[in-house]
Amino acid sequence: MKRAAVFGIAAAFVTGVFATTLLAAGPDRVKYPRGFEKDFKRYDIVDKPDRKISRFMYVDPKSAAEAKPGQPMPNGTILVMEDHAVELDAAGNPVTDAAGRLKPTDKIVAVAVMEKRAGWGNDIPPDLRNGDWDYASYTPAGTVNEKAQLNNCFSCHLKVRESDFMFTSIFKSSR
């Protein structure tokens, strides 16, 4: 089943209204940005010990240059979250460095992309709308992650509406 159809059905349950049209959300709009590792600015690393990963956060260079503190990100912004496995001890627990941070490995386990384009929010039910942001999930090889539950992205990011639906800021780094 296409991601838009799944999202439309999920949105119907969340909103209590049956969606009569398919939504144009996901990898049909949000493409995998090849070369982001070298072309984009890495602005943060977020440790997730419960998931045994470190998340490398990237922003496209144009948006990094145009963004203003305390303001919504500009249209056209592309954010990438690259999940890295972390070093584990013999018991399977994450290993930390001298500063108490997880030690990421080079093994990438997932890549999520969040992109903002004018009008994209119009296709998302109001109860889930994240401004004009949309999401997609990819495998480490850059192919669409067909198992991704992207409606979870919309639901979770609603918690940070006041920061333009972003959990991290390109203006401060935790590492």
N, C-alpha and C positions, 0 to 999 in steps of 0.2 A: 504494500500500500504506500503510495506517495506520501512524503512528509507533510505536505500541505493538507492532504485529506485527513491524516492522523491529527494534525493540529486543529483542523476545523471541528473534528469530532470531540477532541478534548476541550476545546473552547466552548462547545455546546454544553458539555457537562458543567464546566466552571461557571458559565454565564446563565445557565438555565434556559437557554434559547437554542433551538436547533439551527446550526449554521447552514444556510442554503447555498452558499457559494464557497468554493475552495479558496483558501488564503494563499497569498504569494510569498510566504515567509520561508526562510531557510536557505539551503545551499543553492537554490535556483537564483537567488539574489546575492547572497554573501559567498563570495568565491574564496578559495584558498590562495593567500597571497604568497606565491612562490618567491623564495629568496628573502623572506621577512627577517630571517636570522641575521643577515648581514646588512640589509637595506633599512630596516626599521630601528628605532631607538628602544633599547631595553631600559625600562624605567623602574622596575621593581622585581623582587623575588619574594614570593609569599610561601611560607612553610605551611604544610598541611600534614602534621604528624599523624592524625587519625586516618589519613588516606595513604600515608607513606610516600608523599610526593612533595616536590618543590615546584611552584608555578612561576615560570619566567614570563613577565608581562612586557609586551612590546606595543609601541604606537607608531603609526606611519609618520615619516619625517615632516610632511607638510602640516599635518595637524599638530604635531609637537611644536612647530614654529609659530603657528597661528593661535594656539590655545592661550587663554587668559585665566589666571587663578580666580576661583570663585564663579566662573562663568561656565555655561554648558559647552561641551566640546563642539567644534565646528562641524557642519554638514560635510560628509565625505570622510570622517574619521574612521580609521580601521584600527581596532585593538586585537591583539593576538595573545592568547594564554596558552603557553606551551608547558605541559605537565611532564616533569622529569621524575623518574624513580629516584629514590634516595638510598644511600648506603644503609645496610642493615647489619646488626650484630648477629652472633650465632643463634640467639633466641628469636630473631626476626623483628627486633625492635629498631626503629630508626637511630642512626648514629648522628651525634651532634658534634660541632666543632667547639673550639675554646670559647666562642661567643654564645654558645647555646643554640646555634642555627643548624638546621638539617644540612647534611652534606649531599647535594644533588649529584647524580651520575650523568653520563652522557646518554643514557637510555631514555628516549622520549616515549611516553605512553599514550598521549592524546594531545590534540591541538584544537582549541576552540577559537572562533573568530566572532567578533562583535563589530558590526558596522552600522554607521548612522548616515541615512540619506533622507533628504526632504520628502515628506509624503509617505514614507514607508510605514509609519504608524497607522495610517488610514486603513490598512488591510488587517489590522490586529483588533480583536474584540476589546472594547474599552476596559473591561475588567483585567486584562492582561497587558495592555499597551504600555510600552516602555519608551514614551516619546516617539522618536523616529528610528530607534535602534532595532536591529534584527540580529539573529544568531545563526551559526552553523557549527557543526562538529566534524572533525576530520581525524583520520588515522595518522600515525606518524609519517606515512608515505604520501599524505596529502590527498587521499581519496575520501569520499564522503563516508562518515560513520553512520551507517544505516540503522544502528541500534540506538542512536542518540534520541533522547526524549527532550526535544528543544522547548516544549511548553514549560518544562521545569526551569529553563533559563529565564523566560519571561516572568514566571511566578516569583522566583527567587530575587531577581533584580528589582522587583517592585519595592522591596524593603529599603532600597537606597535611592528612591525617587529624588530626594533633595540633593543628591550629588550627581545628577544627570544619569542615574541608573548604573553608576560605576562604584564598585567596591574599593578600588584603588585610585590613587591620584597620580597623574604624570608629574606633579610638582613636588612630590616627596617620595623618597625611597626608603624601604626598610632594609636595604642591603646595598 
